[in-house]
Amino acid sequence: MTIHKIPVNKLSPEALQGVIEEFISRYGTDYGETEASPETSFRQVKNKLEKGLAVLIFDNEAETTNIFLTSDPILKKLDAL
C-alpha cells in the first residue's frame, strides 16, 4: 500500500474544490444537532486543510483521495508506516 500526503497548495483551486466536494458527498453534512449546508461544510473542510488541521491523502492502490484530521489515529498509524 502506497499512501501520499498531498500538499493543498499543489492542487489547482478547481481540483481542490472537486476533492472537497467529493469528500463532503461521501460523508454528508450532518454534524450533530444541526445539519450544515454543503456550502458551510465546504468552507469548514477547506479552512481545516489550509490551516494544517487536516491533510489530503492519496492511496495509489485504491486510486482514492481522502481527507483526515491531523489528530485522527488512522493518520498517525499511516505516518508510522
PyMOL Python script that loads the backbone (N, CA, C, O; Angstrom):
from pymol import cmd

cmd.read_pdbstr("""\
ATOM      1  N   MET A   1       0.848  -1.178   0.000  1.00  0.00           N
ATOM      2  CA  MET A   1       0.000   0.000   0.000  1.00  0.00           C
ATOM      3  C   MET A   1       0.890   1.236   0.000  1.00  0.00           C
ATOM      4  O   MET A   1       1.757   1.392   0.860  1.00  0.00           O
ATOM      5  N   THR A   2       0.664   2.106  -0.971  1.00  0.00           N
ATOM      6  CA  THR A   2       1.420   3.338  -1.060  1.00  0.00           C
ATOM      7  C   THR A   2       0.488   4.520  -0.827  1.00  0.00           C
ATOM      8  O   THR A   2      -0.468   4.740  -1.571  1.00  0.00           O
ATOM      9  N   ILE A   3       0.788   5.263   0.212  1.00  0.00           N
ATOM     10  CA  ILE A   3      -0.023   6.411   0.619  1.00  0.00           C
ATOM     11  C   ILE A   3       0.841   7.662   0.518  1.00  0.00           C
ATOM     12  O   ILE A   3       2.011   7.652   0.901  1.00  0.00           O
ATOM     13  N   HIS A   4       0.257   8.736   0.001  1.00  0.00           N
ATOM     14  CA  HIS A   4       0.973  10.006  -0.116  1.00  0.00           C
ATOM     15  C   HIS A   4       0.142  11.123   0.492  1.00  0.00           C
ATOM     16  O   HIS A   4      -1.069  11.196   0.287  1.00  0.00           O
ATOM     17  N   LYS A   5       0.809  11.992   1.244  1.00  0.00           N
ATOM     18  CA  LYS A   5       0.171  13.239   1.674  1.00  0.00           C
ATOM     19  C   LYS A   5       0.324  14.219   0.521  1.00  0.00           C
ATOM     20  O   LYS A   5       1.414  14.379  -0.028  1.00  0.00           O
ATOM     21  N   ILE A   6      -0.750  14.859   0.164  1.00  0.00           N
ATOM     22  CA  ILE A   6      -0.737  15.817  -0.936  1.00  0.00           C
ATOM     23  C   ILE A   6      -0.855  17.226  -0.348  1.00  0.00           C
ATOM     24  O   ILE A   6      -1.876  17.553   0.256  1.00  0.00           O
ATOM     25  N   PRO A   7       0.163  18.057  -0.514  1.00  0.00           N
ATOM     26  CA  PRO A   7       0.054  19.441  -0.028  1.00  0.00           C
ATOM     27  C   PRO A   7      -1.083  20.176  -0.751  1.00  0.00           C
ATOM     28  O   PRO A   7      -1.191  20.118  -1.975  1.00  0.00           O
ATOM     29  N   VAL A   8      -1.907  20.849   0.003  1.00  0.00           N
ATOM     30  CA  VAL A   8      -3.066  21.553  -0.547  1.00  0.00           C
ATOM     31  C   VAL A   8      -2.644  22.545  -1.627  1.00  0.00           C
ATOM     32  O   VAL A   8      -3.343  22.720  -2.626  1.00  0.00           O
ATOM     33  N   ASN A   9      -1.502  23.190  -1.422  1.00  0.00           N
ATOM     34  CA  ASN A   9      -1.059  24.211  -2.388  1.00  0.00           C
ATOM     35  C   ASN A   9      -0.557  23.612  -3.700  1.00  0.00           C
ATOM     36  O   ASN A   9      -0.244  24.357  -4.628  1.00  0.00           O
ATOM     37  N   LYS A  10      -0.474  22.283  -3.797  1.00  0.00           N
ATOM     38  CA  LYS A  10      -0.048  21.632  -5.037  1.00  0.00           C
ATOM     39  C   LYS A  10      -1.228  21.380  -5.981  1.00  0.00           C
ATOM     40  O   LYS A  10      -1.029  21.031  -7.144  1.00  0.00           O
ATOM     41  N   LEU A  11      -2.447  21.556  -5.483  1.00  0.00           N
ATOM     42  CA  LEU A  11      -3.634  21.356  -6.306  1.00  0.00           C
ATOM     43  C   LEU A  11      -4.130  22.687  -6.854  1.00  0.00           C
ATOM     44  O   LEU A  11      -4.009  23.727  -6.206  1.00  0.00           O
ATOM     45  N   SER A  12      -4.684  22.637  -8.045  1.00  0.00           N
ATOM     46  CA  SER A  12      -5.330  23.837  -8.572  1.00  0.00           C
ATOM     47  C   SER A  12      -6.579  24.104  -7.739  1.00  0.00           C
ATOM     48  O   SER A  12      -7.095  23.187  -7.100  1.00  0.00           O
ATOM     49  N   PRO A  13      -7.070  25.330  -7.732  1.00  0.00           N
ATOM     50  CA  PRO A  13      -8.305  25.617  -6.978  1.00  0.00           C
ATOM     51  C   PRO A  13      -9.463  24.713  -7.408  1.00  0.00           C
ATOM     52  O   PRO A  13     -10.273  24.295  -6.581  1.00  0.00           O
ATOM     53  N   GLU A  14      -9.533  24.418  -8.700  1.00  0.00           N
ATOM     54  CA  GLU A  14     -10.603  23.569  -9.215  1.00  0.00           C
ATOM     55  C   GLU A  14     -10.465  22.135  -8.709  1.00  0.00           C
ATOM     56  O   GLU A  14     -11.455  21.509  -8.332  1.00  0.00           O
ATOM     57  N   ALA A  15      -9.248  21.623  -8.702  1.00  0.00           N
ATOM     58  CA  ALA A  15      -9.018  20.254  -8.225  1.00  0.00           C
ATOM     59  C   ALA A  15      -9.315  20.160  -6.735  1.00  0.00           C
ATOM     60  O   ALA A  15      -9.942  19.199  -6.288  1.00  0.00           O
ATOM     61  N   LEU A  16      -8.871  21.146  -5.962  1.00  0.00           N
ATOM     62  CA  LEU A  16      -9.143  21.153  -4.524  1.00  0.00           C
ATOM     63  C   LEU A  16     -10.639  21.202  -4.276  1.00  0.00           C
ATOM     64  O   LEU A  16     -11.145  20.482  -3.415  1.00  0.00           O
ATOM     65  N   GLN A  17     -11.346  22.030  -5.007  1.00  0.00           N
ATOM     66  CA  GLN A  17     -12.792  22.117  -4.861  1.00  0.00           C
ATOM     67  C   GLN A  17     -13.438  20.763  -5.142  1.00  0.00           C
ATOM     68  O   GLN A  17     -14.325  20.333  -4.405  1.00  0.00           O
ATOM     69  N   GLY A  18     -12.999  20.093  -6.200  1.00  0.00           N
ATOM     70  CA  GLY A  18     -13.552  18.787  -6.531  1.00  0.00           C
ATOM     71  C   GLY A  18     -13.305  17.753  -5.457  1.00  0.00           C
ATOM     72  O   GLY A  18     -14.198  16.972  -5.129  1.00  0.00           O
ATOM     73  N   VAL A  19     -12.101  17.737  -4.902  1.00  0.00           N
ATOM     74  CA  VAL A  19     -11.766  16.781  -3.839  1.00  0.00           C
ATOM     75  C   VAL A  19     -12.637  17.040  -2.610  1.00  0.00           C
ATOM     76  O   VAL A  19     -13.183  16.103  -2.027  1.00  0.00           O
ATOM     77  N   ILE A  20     -12.768  18.297  -2.221  1.00  0.00           N
ATOM     78  CA  ILE A  20     -13.566  18.635  -1.041  1.00  0.00           C
ATOM     79  C   ILE A  20     -15.038  18.295  -1.276  1.00  0.00           C
ATOM     80  O   ILE A  20     -15.686  17.721  -0.401  1.00  0.00           O
ATOM     81  N   GLU A  21     -15.570  18.642  -2.445  1.00  0.00           N
ATOM     82  CA  GLU A  21     -16.976  18.351  -2.735  1.00  0.00           C
ATOM     83  C   GLU A  21     -17.244  16.846  -2.733  1.00  0.00           C
ATOM     84  O   GLU A  21     -18.278  16.398  -2.239  1.00  0.00           O
ATOM     85  N   GLU A  22     -16.324  16.079  -3.278  1.00  0.00           N
ATOM     86  CA  GLU A  22     -16.487  14.623  -3.298  1.00  0.00           C
ATOM     87  C   GLU A  22     -16.431  14.072  -1.881  1.00  0.00           C
ATOM     88  O   GLU A  22     -17.212  13.187  -1.531  1.00  0.00           O
ATOM     89  N   PHE A  23     -15.524  14.577  -1.067  1.00  0.00           N
ATOM     90  CA  PHE A  23     -15.416  14.159   0.333  1.00  0.00           C
ATOM     91  C   PHE A  23     -16.725  14.446   1.070  1.00  0.00           C
ATOM     92  O   PHE A  23     -17.243  13.581   1.778  1.00  0.00           O
ATOM     93  N   ILE A  24     -17.253  15.643   0.908  1.00  0.00           N
ATOM     94  CA  ILE A  24     -18.499  16.028   1.574  1.00  0.00           C
ATOM     95  C   ILE A  24     -19.656  15.146   1.100  1.00  0.00           C
ATOM     96  O   ILE A  24     -20.511  14.765   1.899  1.00  0.00           O
ATOM     97  N   SER A  25     -19.685  14.826  -0.179  1.00  0.00           N
ATOM     98  CA  SER A  25     -20.781  13.995  -0.692  1.00  0.00           C
ATOM     99  C   SER A  25     -20.742  12.590  -0.100  1.00  0.00           C
ATOM    100  O   SER A  25     -21.785  11.956   0.064  1.00  0.00           O
ATOM    101  N   ARG A  26     -19.550  12.103   0.221  1.00  0.00           N
ATOM    102  CA  ARG A  26     -19.424  10.776   0.840  1.00  0.00           C
ATOM    103  C   ARG A  26     -19.836  10.784   2.294  1.00  0.00           C
ATOM    104  O   ARG A  26     -20.464   9.838   2.770  1.00  0.00           O
ATOM    105  N   TYR A  27     -19.487  11.848   3.010  1.00  0.00           N
ATOM    106  CA  TYR A  27     -19.697  11.876   4.451  1.00  0.00           C
ATOM    107  C   TYR A  27     -20.851  12.749   4.889  1.00  0.00           C
ATOM    108  O   TYR A  27     -21.164  12.812   6.078  1.00  0.00           O
ATOM    109  N   GLY A  28     -21.481  13.415   3.962  1.00  0.00           N
ATOM    110  CA  GLY A  28     -22.677  14.184   4.290  1.00  0.00           C
ATOM    111  C   GLY A  28     -22.385  15.484   4.996  1.00  0.00           C
ATOM    112  O   GLY A  28     -21.239  15.914   5.125  1.00  0.00           O
ATOM    113  N   THR A  29     -23.453  16.089   5.445  1.00  0.00           N
ATOM    114  CA  THR A  29     -23.359  17.394   6.097  1.00  0.00           C
ATOM    115  C   THR A  29     -23.940  17.354   7.498  1.00  0.00           C
ATOM    116  O   THR A  29     -24.174  18.404   8.097  1.00  0.00           O
ATOM    117  N   ASP A  30     -24.175  16.166   8.031  1.00  0.00           N
ATOM    118  CA  ASP A  30     -24.759  16.030   9.360  1.00  0.00           C
ATOM    119  C   ASP A  30     -23.657  16.096  10.410  1.00  0.00           C
ATOM    120  O   ASP A  30     -22.824  15.195  10.506  1.00  0.00           O
ATOM    121  N   TYR A  31     -23.659  17.164  11.193  1.00  0.00           N
ATOM    122  CA  TYR A  31     -22.637  17.364  12.208  1.00  0.00           C
ATOM    123  C   TYR A  31     -23.241  17.473  13.596  1.00  0.00           C
ATOM    124  O   TYR A  31     -22.781  18.275  14.408  1.00  0.00           O
ATOM    125  N   GLY A  32     -24.264  16.678  13.881  1.00  0.00           N
ATOM    126  CA  GLY A  32     -24.861  16.709  15.208  1.00  0.00           C
ATOM    127  C   GLY A  32     -26.283  17.221  15.158  1.00  0.00           C
ATOM    128  O   GLY A  32     -27.059  16.865  14.272  1.00  0.00           O
ATOM    129  N   GLU A  33     -26.615  18.068  16.129  1.00  0.00           N
ATOM    130  CA  GLU A  33     -27.996  18.542  16.261  1.00  0.00           C
ATOM    131  C   GLU A  33     -28.443  19.381  15.072  1.00  0.00           C
ATOM    132  O   GLU A  33     -29.606  19.323  14.671  1.00  0.00           O
ATOM    133  N   THR A  34     -27.541  20.147  14.515  1.00  0.00           N
ATOM    134  CA  THR A  34     -27.887  20.953  13.348  1.00  0.00           C
ATOM    135  C   THR A  34     -27.121  20.452  12.138  1.00  0.00           C
ATOM    136  O   THR A  34     -25.941  20.112  12.217  1.00  0.00           O
ATOM    137  N   GLU A  35     -27.820  20.417  11.028  1.00  0.00           N
ATOM    138  CA  GLU A  35     -27.200  19.962   9.796  1.00  0.00           C
ATOM    139  C   GLU A  35     -26.579  21.164   9.084  1.00  0.00           C
ATOM    140  O   GLU A  35     -27.224  22.199   8.921  1.00  0.00           O
ATOM    141  N   ALA A  36     -25.332  21.020   8.665  1.00  0.00           N
ATOM    142  CA  ALA A  36     -24.633  22.104   7.969  1.00  0.00           C
ATOM    143  C   ALA A  36     -24.973  22.040   6.481  1.00  0.00           C
ATOM    144  O   ALA A  36     -25.145  20.958   5.921  1.00  0.00           O
ATOM    145  N   SER A  37     -25.066  23.188   5.862  1.00  0.00           N
ATOM    146  CA  SER A  37     -25.297  23.226   4.417  1.00  0.00           C
ATOM    147  C   SER A  37     -24.027  22.748   3.718  1.00  0.00           C
ATOM    148  O   SER A  37     -22.946  22.779   4.305  1.00  0.00           O
ATOM    149  N   PRO A  38     -24.154  22.311   2.476  1.00  0.00           N
ATOM    150  CA  PRO A  38     -22.951  21.924   1.729  1.00  0.00           C
ATOM    151  C   PRO A  38     -21.932  23.062   1.646  1.00  0.00           C
ATOM    152  O   PRO A  38     -20.726  22.818   1.696  1.00  0.00           O
ATOM    153  N   GLU A  39     -22.405  24.294   1.521  1.00  0.00           N
ATOM    154  CA  GLU A  39     -21.502  25.443   1.423  1.00  0.00           C
ATOM    155  C   GLU A  39     -20.729  25.636   2.733  1.00  0.00           C
ATOM    156  O   GLU A  39     -19.528  25.903   2.721  1.00  0.00           O
ATOM    157  N   THR A  40     -21.429  25.498   3.854  1.00  0.00           N
ATOM    158  CA  THR A  40     -20.781  25.617   5.159  1.00  0.00           C
ATOM    159  C   THR A  40     -19.772  24.497   5.353  1.00  0.00           C
ATOM    160  O   THR A  40     -18.652  24.732   5.807  1.00  0.00           O
ATOM    161  N   SER A  41     -20.172  23.280   5.010  1.00  0.00           N
ATOM    162  CA  SER A  41     -19.270  22.133   5.124  1.00  0.00           C
ATOM    163  C   SER A  41     -18.027  22.341   4.273  1.00  0.00           C
ATOM    164  O   SER A  41     -16.913  22.060   4.715  1.00  0.00           O
ATOM    165  N   PHE A  42     -18.215  22.835   3.046  1.00  0.00           N
ATOM    166  CA  PHE A  42     -17.089  23.089   2.147  1.00  0.00           C
ATOM    167  C   PHE A  42     -16.115  24.071   2.785  1.00  0.00           C
ATOM    168  O   PHE A  42     -14.909  23.826   2.814  1.00  0.00           O
ATOM    169  N   ARG A  43     -16.639  25.182   3.297  1.00  0.00           N
ATOM    170  CA  ARG A  43     -15.782  26.200   3.922  1.00  0.00           C
ATOM    171  C   ARG A  43     -15.040  25.636   5.125  1.00  0.00           C
ATOM    172  O   ARG A  43     -13.861  25.930   5.321  1.00  0.00           O
ATOM    173  N   GLN A  44     -15.723  24.826   5.933  1.00  0.00           N
ATOM    174  CA  GLN A  44     -15.090  24.252   7.115  1.00  0.00           C
ATOM    175  C   GLN A  44     -13.951  23.313   6.734  1.00  0.00           C
ATOM    176  O   GLN A  44     -12.870  23.377   7.319  1.00  0.00           O
ATOM    177  N   VAL A  45     -14.188  22.443   5.760  1.00  0.00           N
ATOM    178  CA  VAL A  45     -13.158  21.492   5.335  1.00  0.00           C
ATOM    179  C   VAL A  45     -11.986  22.235   4.706  1.00  0.00           C
ATOM    180  O   VAL A  45     -10.831  21.948   5.020  1.00  0.00           O
ATOM    181  N   LYS A  46     -12.273  23.181   3.825  1.00  0.00           N
ATOM    182  CA  LYS A  46     -11.203  23.938   3.172  1.00  0.00           C
ATOM    183  C   LYS A  46     -10.372  24.699   4.197  1.00  0.00           C
ATOM    184  O   LYS A  46      -9.145  24.733   4.102  1.00  0.00           O
ATOM    185  N   ASN A  47     -11.026  25.301   5.162  1.00  0.00           N
ATOM    186  CA  ASN A  47     -10.338  26.045   6.217  1.00  0.00           C
ATOM    187  C   ASN A  47      -9.402  25.126   7.001  1.00  0.00           C
ATOM    188  O   ASN A  47      -8.266  25.499   7.292  1.00  0.00           O
ATOM    189  N   LYS A  48      -9.873  23.929   7.342  1.00  0.00           N
ATOM    190  CA  LYS A  48      -9.029  22.990   8.083  1.00  0.00           C
ATOM    191  C   LYS A  48      -7.828  22.555   7.256  1.00  0.00           C
ATOM    192  O   LYS A  48      -6.726  22.413   7.787  1.00  0.00           O
ATOM    193  N   LEU A  49      -8.032  22.347   5.974  1.00  0.00           N
ATOM    194  CA  LEU A  49      -6.909  21.975   5.105  1.00  0.00           C
ATOM    195  C   LEU A  49      -5.888  23.108   5.027  1.00  0.00           C
ATOM    196  O   LEU A  49      -4.684  22.875   5.139  1.00  0.00           O
ATOM    197  N   GLU A  50      -6.371  24.329   4.835  1.00  0.00           N
ATOM    198  CA  GLU A  50      -5.476  25.481   4.693  1.00  0.00           C
ATOM    199  C   GLU A  50      -4.717  25.786   5.983  1.00  0.00           C
ATOM    200  O   GLU A  50      -3.586  26.271   5.934  1.00  0.00           O
ATOM    201  N   LYS A  51      -5.323  25.509   7.126  1.00  0.00           N
ATOM    202  CA  LYS A  51      -4.673  25.773   8.421  1.00  0.00           C
ATOM    203  C   LYS A  51      -3.806  24.611   8.892  1.00  0.00           C
ATOM    204  O   LYS A  51      -3.159  24.698   9.935  1.00  0.00           O
ATOM    205  N   GLY A  52      -3.794  23.517   8.119  1.00  0.00           N
ATOM    206  CA  GLY A  52      -2.989  22.367   8.501  1.00  0.00           C
ATOM    207  C   GLY A  52      -3.633  21.490   9.563  1.00  0.00           C
ATOM    208  O   GLY A  52      -2.959  20.660  10.172  1.00  0.00           O
ATOM    209  N   LEU A  53      -4.926  21.664   9.792  1.00  0.00           N
ATOM    210  CA  LEU A  53      -5.649  20.843  10.766  1.00  0.00           C
ATOM    211  C   LEU A  53      -6.160  19.549  10.134  1.00  0.00           C
ATOM    212  O   LEU A  53      -6.597  18.633  10.831  1.00  0.00           O
ATOM    213  N   ALA A  54      -6.097  19.491   8.818  1.00  0.00           N
ATOM    214  CA  ALA A  54      -6.484  18.303   8.064  1.00  0.00           C
ATOM    215  C   ALA A  54      -5.521  18.160   6.883  1.00  0.00           C
ATOM    216  O   ALA A  54      -4.901  19.134   6.456  1.00  0.00           O
ATOM    217  N   VAL A  55      -5.405  16.941   6.366  1.00  0.00           N
ATOM    218  CA  VAL A  55      -4.499  16.690   5.243  1.00  0.00           C
ATOM    219  C   VAL A  55      -5.197  15.854   4.180  1.00  0.00           C
ATOM    220  O   VAL A  55      -6.120  15.089   4.462  1.00  0.00           O
ATOM    221  N   LEU A  56      -4.726  16.027   2.949  1.00  0.00           N
ATOM    222  CA  LEU A  56      -5.181  15.198   1.832  1.00  0.00           C
ATOM    223  C   LEU A  56      -4.285  13.986   1.741  1.00  0.00           C
ATOM    224  O   LEU A  56      -3.061  14.098   1.811  1.00  0.00           O
ATOM    225  N   ILE A  57      -4.897  12.827   1.582  1.00  0.00           N
ATOM    226  CA  ILE A  57      -4.161  11.577   1.458  1.00  0.00           C
ATOM    227  C   ILE A  57      -4.577  10.907   0.149  1.00  0.00           C
ATOM    228  O   ILE A  57      -5.767  10.767  -0.131  1.00  0.00           O
ATOM    229  N   PHE A  58      -3.593  10.495  -0.648  1.00  0.00           N
ATOM    230  CA  PHE A  58      -3.878   9.754  -1.876  1.00  0.00           C
ATOM    231  C   PHE A  58      -3.370   8.334  -1.709  1.00  0.00           C
ATOM    232  O   PHE A  58      -2.217   8.115  -1.340  1.00  0.00           O
ATOM    233  N   ASP A  59      -4.241   7.373  -1.984  1.00  0.00           N
ATOM    234  CA  ASP A  59      -3.907   5.952  -1.909  1.00  0.00           C
ATOM    235  C   ASP A  59      -3.720   5.443  -3.338  1.00  0.00           C
ATOM    236  O   ASP A  59      -4.682   5.335  -4.099  1.00  0.00           O
ATOM    237  N   ASN A  60      -2.472   5.133  -3.695  1.00  0.00           N
ATOM    238  CA  ASN A  60      -2.179   4.665  -5.048  1.00  0.00           C
ATOM    239  C   ASN A  60      -2.927   3.384  -5.392  1.00  0.00           C
ATOM    240  O   ASN A  60      -3.438   3.226  -6.501  1.00  0.00           O
ATOM    241  N   GLU A  61      -2.981   2.478  -4.431  1.00  0.00           N
ATOM    242  CA  GLU A  61      -3.585   1.179  -4.671  1.00  0.00           C
ATOM    243  C   GLU A  61      -5.080   1.301  -4.978  1.00  0.00           C
ATOM    244  O   GLU A  61      -5.570   0.721  -5.947  1.00  0.00           O
ATOM    245  N   ALA A  62      -5.785   2.044  -4.161  1.00  0.00           N
ATOM    246  CA  ALA A  62      -7.228   2.216  -4.344  1.00  0.00           C
ATOM    247  C   ALA A  62      -7.555   3.349  -5.311  1.00  0.00           C
ATOM    248  O   ALA A  62      -8.699   3.496  -5.743  1.00  0.00           O
ATOM    249  N   GLU A  63      -6.547   4.146  -5.647  1.00  0.00           N
ATOM    250  CA  GLU A  63      -6.714   5.317  -6.510  1.00  0.00           C
ATOM    251  C   GLU A  63      -7.799   6.243  -5.961  1.00  0.00           C
ATOM    252  O   GLU A  63      -8.686   6.693  -6.688  1.00  0.00           O
ATOM    253  N   THR A  64      -7.702   6.515  -4.652  1.00  0.00           N
ATOM    254  CA  THR A  64      -8.672   7.386  -3.994  1.00  0.00           C
ATOM    255  C   THR A  64      -7.952   8.483  -3.213  1.00  0.00           C
ATOM    256  O   THR A  64      -6.804   8.332  -2.794  1.00  0.00           O
ATOM    257  N   THR A  65      -8.657   9.568  -3.039  1.00  0.00           N
ATOM    258  CA  THR A  65      -8.174  10.667  -2.217  1.00  0.00           C
ATOM    259  C   THR A  65      -9.119  10.796  -1.038  1.00  0.00           C
ATOM    260  O   THR A  65     -10.335  10.674  -1.184  1.00  0.00           O
ATOM    261  N   ASN A  66      -8.548  11.044   0.134  1.00  0.00           N
ATOM    262  CA  ASN A  66      -9.364  11.214   1.319  1.00  0.00           C
ATOM    263  C   ASN A  66      -8.805  12.372   2.134  1.00  0.00           C
ATOM    264  O   ASN A  66      -7.688  12.832   1.901  1.00  0.00           O
ATOM    265  N   ILE A  67      -9.588  12.826   3.077  1.00  0.00           N
ATOM    266  CA  ILE A  67      -9.194  13.926   3.950  1.00  0.00           C
ATOM    267  C   ILE A  67      -9.258  13.417   5.384  1.00  0.00           C
ATOM    268  O   ILE A  67     -10.263  12.846   5.810  1.00  0.00           O
ATOM    269  N   PHE A  68      -8.175  13.631   6.120  1.00  0.00           N
ATOM    270  CA  PHE A  68      -8.107  13.226   7.512  1.00  0.00           C
ATOM    271  C   PHE A  68      -7.746  14.426   8.373  1.00  0.00           C
ATOM    272  O   PHE A  68      -6.937  15.263   7.973  1.00  0.00           O
ATOM    273  N   LEU A  69      -8.347  14.509   9.557  1.00  0.00           N
ATOM    274  CA  LEU A  69      -7.882  15.478  10.538  1.00  0.00           C
ATOM    275  C   LEU A  69      -6.491  15.050  10.971  1.00  0.00           C
ATOM    276  O   LEU A  69      -6.211  13.854  11.043  1.00  0.00           O
ATOM    277  N   THR A  70      -5.626  15.993  11.257  1.00  0.00           N
ATOM    278  CA  THR A  70      -4.263  15.642  11.657  1.00  0.00           C
ATOM    279  C   THR A  70      -4.240  14.891  12.987  1.00  0.00           C
ATOM    280  O   THR A  70      -3.258  14.216  13.294  1.00  0.00           O
ATOM    281  N   SER A  71      -5.296  14.999  13.768  1.00  0.00           N
ATOM    282  CA  SER A  71      -5.377  14.298  15.050  1.00  0.00           C
ATOM    283  C   SER A  71      -5.969  12.893  14.925  1.00  0.00           C
ATOM    284  O   SER A  71      -6.069  12.179  15.922  1.00  0.00           O
ATOM    285  N   ASP A  72      -6.357  12.493  13.736  1.00  0.00           N
ATOM    286  CA  ASP A  72      -7.000  11.189  13.528  1.00  0.00           C
ATOM    287  C   ASP A  72      -6.012  10.058  13.798  1.00  0.00           C
ATOM    288  O   ASP A  72      -4.916  10.063  13.237  1.00  0.00           O
ATOM    289  N   PRO A  73      -6.370   9.088  14.642  1.00  0.00           N
ATOM    290  CA  PRO A  73      -5.468   7.964  14.933  1.00  0.00           C
ATOM    291  C   PRO A  73      -5.075   7.175  13.683  1.00  0.00           C
ATOM    292  O   PRO A  73      -3.970   6.636  13.616  1.00  0.00           O
ATOM    293  N   ILE A  74      -5.956   7.103  12.709  1.00  0.00           N
ATOM    294  CA  ILE A  74      -5.616   6.399  11.468  1.00  0.00           C
ATOM    295  C   ILE A  74      -4.439   7.081  10.781  1.00  0.00           C
ATOM    296  O   ILE A  74      -3.539   6.409  10.277  1.00  0.00           O
ATOM    297  N   LEU A  75      -4.443   8.398  10.759  1.00  0.00           N
ATOM    298  CA  LEU A  75      -3.340   9.139  10.137  1.00  0.00           C
ATOM    299  C   LEU A  75      -2.040   8.890  10.888  1.00  0.00           C
ATOM    300  O   LEU A  75      -0.981   8.768  10.272  1.00  0.00           O
ATOM    301  N   LYS A  76      -2.110   8.815  12.182  1.00  0.00           N
ATOM    302  CA  LYS A  76      -0.905   8.545  12.972  1.00  0.00           C
ATOM    303  C   LYS A  76      -0.345   7.165  12.637  1.00  0.00           C
ATOM    304  O   LYS A  76       0.873   6.993  12.592  1.00  0.00           O
ATOM    305  N   LYS A  77      -1.207   6.184  12.402  1.00  0.00           N
ATOM    306  CA  LYS A  77      -0.755   4.847  12.001  1.00  0.00           C
ATOM    307  C   LYS A  77      -0.108   4.892  10.617  1.00  0.00           C
ATOM    308  O   LYS A  77       0.898   4.225  10.375  1.00  0.00           O
ATOM    309  N   LEU A  78      -0.681   5.670   9.724  1.00  0.00           N
ATOM    310  CA  LEU A  78      -0.103   5.799   8.380  1.00  0.00           C
ATOM    311  C   LEU A  78       1.274   6.443   8.435  1.00  0.00           C
ATOM    312  O   LEU A  78       2.175   6.062   7.689  1.00  0.00           O
ATOM    313  N   ASP A  79       1.433   7.420   9.322  1.00  0.00           N
ATOM    314  CA  ASP A  79       2.733   8.080   9.470  1.00  0.00           C
ATOM    315  C   ASP A  79       3.804   7.109   9.944  1.00  0.00           C
ATOM    316  O   ASP A  79       4.985   7.280   9.642  1.00  0.00           O
ATOM    317  N   ALA A  80       3.388   6.086  10.691  1.00  0.00           N
ATOM    318  CA  ALA A  80       4.329   5.116  11.233  1.00  0.00           C
ATOM    319  C   ALA A  80       4.798   4.113  10.170  1.00  0.00           C
ATOM    320  O   ALA A  80       5.812   3.438  10.350  1.00  0.00           O
ATOM    321  N   LEU A  81       4.055   4.021   9.066  1.00  0.00           N
ATOM    322  CA  LEU A  81       4.439   3.058   8.011  1.00  0.00           C
ATOM    323  C   LEU A  81       5.669   3.472   7.266  1.00  0.00           C
ATOM    324  O   LEU A  81       6.109   2.767   6.358  1.00  0.00           O
TER     325      LEU A  81
END
""", "prot")
cmd.dss("prot")
cmd.show_as("cartoon", "prot")
cmd.util.cbc("prot")
cmd.orient("prot")
